[in-house]
């Protein structure tokens, strides 16, 4: 028997119609809450202001010490001792707008999850349909007419700022056994990790699956308990590498290079899963809600290590150059050490865990082409493919939230205009996909892509070259479930200043 008055039905029906028409036209999703593993390790730091300003389309460039970080074959052409360094300031932003859709099975339950109805603790365990027929049941109207990715529509927003020395490198030409070579040594930040994820309505079991028959259905006799948590995961830190490379000319037109790098670093990790309460579902539109104290906080560190080798080649043909860079397969180890603290009505307890996870990277291929139609203009294009679907993960613990990565691709464009002997103007664009496919995605083998726009300037002053680059990167996607849509927005503002000196 349902005891919900007519006015309340009208309100619920209106909200259902409004939220249904707010659905987007495509599916991009992220998992509803993953355990700590290898998050944040798929977007390496771009080294060199000029390379970044040209959208990262730098694989076919030669004669620059910064080629150590893009294609070791490009070191050939360095005719004098070069030394370079760069630093960057970046600002990361995350926000989310979560929209639930009332369903005929439990019309009022989404009001709880979206925060439109905040139950009074004194009503713990009372029938929702009984409360809905009272004056205590005040449901706020949802946000209307807002861009779901905008700040005004967001349920939460977070920003992180960071300043860091990115790299230091040197290159020098030499002759060995009558062979002209270029050798280079360098240090750089490979990953400046600022990973963050949050979900204010983490449900177990997933309500979106339950409402459409993919979990145990309610039968009016047995109670289905759905636990509601606030989930938050954060990882910050850096992974560094020290590199050594050698390049030489194989033929009059072909330069080749090889690079070895040692990888190390550490991150501070945190994951919290705090119970808001739980729903006891009986049958259609008949359920109870309780607030429950049940908090879990995991904190600790991850230490990373690995060794990687890179092969490169550049073919020079008059005003054309074609380059290829291959990062060979390698294994990155993550040694983690965590403490999990549990808090409930009986008190506080903690447990210590540790282990070693392994991420076996596949070979990553980058192809580049640049063309100089005149001495003033240069156009470049790069394409990178990282077949992460072939990656192997060895985890120390059984993690049911872990999902296999998918292939990551990046298409990059760059242009340089040499306005004079002293100044060059630079611009670029790139599209970068992410290697996760979340719950509810329409395409099971492809992640959403971010758009990156870059611009900069190179100045030949102070006996060398000063590079200034600015990037804005935007990623928009949404988590699509049968019960709700979570609109995710991430942006990166990146300012890089570099200096290269030649003797």
C-alpha positions, 0 to 999 in steps of 0.5 A: 500500500502506498501512502504518498499524497497527490502533491508529492507525486506531482513533484516526483513526476516533474523531477523525473521528466526534468532529469530525464531530458537532461541526459547527454547524448554519449557515454563516457564513464569512470569507475564508481570508486577504485582501490589504490593501484596505479592511478596517475601514471598515464600522463607524463610531464612534458619536457621543454618549453618549445616542445610543449608550445608545439603541442608535443609534436617534437619526435622528428626534431633534431639538434636540440638537447631537449630531444633527450626526452622526446627522441634520442636520435634528435640529439644528433645535430647538436654541434656545440655543448648544450645545457638546458633546464626548465620549471613549470607552474600548474593548476589542476581543477576537478569538479563533478555534477551528479544527477539522479533519476527517480525510478518507478521502483523507488521514486523518492530514493534518488532525492537522498542521494542527490541531496535534495532531501536530507533526512532527520537522524531522529527518523532513522528506520522509519518508512520513507512513504510514511515520512513523505506524507508528512510536512517534514519531507522537504525536497529541494528543487534540482539545479536547472538550466546550468551547464552540467560541467560548470562551476554553478552546477557542480556538487563539489570542486577541488583545485591543486597548484604546484611549482617544480623544476622539471628537468636538467640536461646536457649534451655534447658532440664528440668523436670516437673511433672516427665516428661523430657522436652526441652523448647526453645526460639528464634528469627530469620529473616523469610524472608529477602526480596529482590524482584525485577522485570522489564519489558522494554516493558510492553504493554497495550493491550498485543501485543502478544495476539493482533497479534494472534487475542486475542484482538481487530483486526485492520480493516484499519479504526479504530485505535488500541492504544497500550501503551508502558511502562517501568515497574519496581517493587522493595521490600526490608525489613525483616519479623521476628518472635519470637518463643517458643517451647516445646518438650518431649518424648511420647514413647521410640521411638517417640518425639513430639513438638509444637511451637508458633511464632509471626510474624512481619516486614516491607518492603519498596515498589516501583513500577514505570510504565513510558510510553515510547510512544504509537503505533497507529495500523491501518492495516497490516504494517501500524502504527505510533509511538509517544513518550509520557510523562506519568510517574507513581511512587508508593512508600510506606511501608507494615507492616506485622503481624501474629501468627503461630503454628507448630506441629512436631514428630520424630520416632527414629529406631536404625540408622533410623529416620523419622520426620514430621513437620506441619505448621498449617494454619494461616493468614498473614496481610499486611497493606500498605500505598502508595503514587502514583505520576503522571507526564505528560505534564500538571504537577505533581499530587499525591494521597495517598492510604492505605489498609489491605490485608490478605494472608491465608496460608494453612497447609505446610507439611515437611517429613524427613528421615535420615540414618546412615549406620556407625558412620561416615556417615549420609544421609538425605532427606526431602520433603516439600509440600506447597499447595498454590493453596488452599491459600486465598487472601483478597485484599483491592483493585481490582487488575486485575494483581493478580494471584492465587499461585500454589503449591510449592514443595521442595526436599532436600538431605544432607550428613555428613561425620565425619572425626574426633571428631573435624570436619564434612564435609557437602554437600547438594542439593535441588530443590525448585519450585516457586508458580507462573505460568506466562502468556504463561506457558505450565503447568498451575499448576506448577512453575519453579524450582531453583537448590541449591547446598550447602557445609560446615564444622562443627568444634567442637572448642571453647567449642561448634560447629562452622558451616560454609555453602555456597550456590549457588542457580540458577533459569532459566526460560523464559516468553513466548509470541506469540510475544517475549521471555524474558529469566530470570536468578536469582542467590543467593550466600549465606554464613552463619556462625553460632556458637552453645555453650553447657554448 
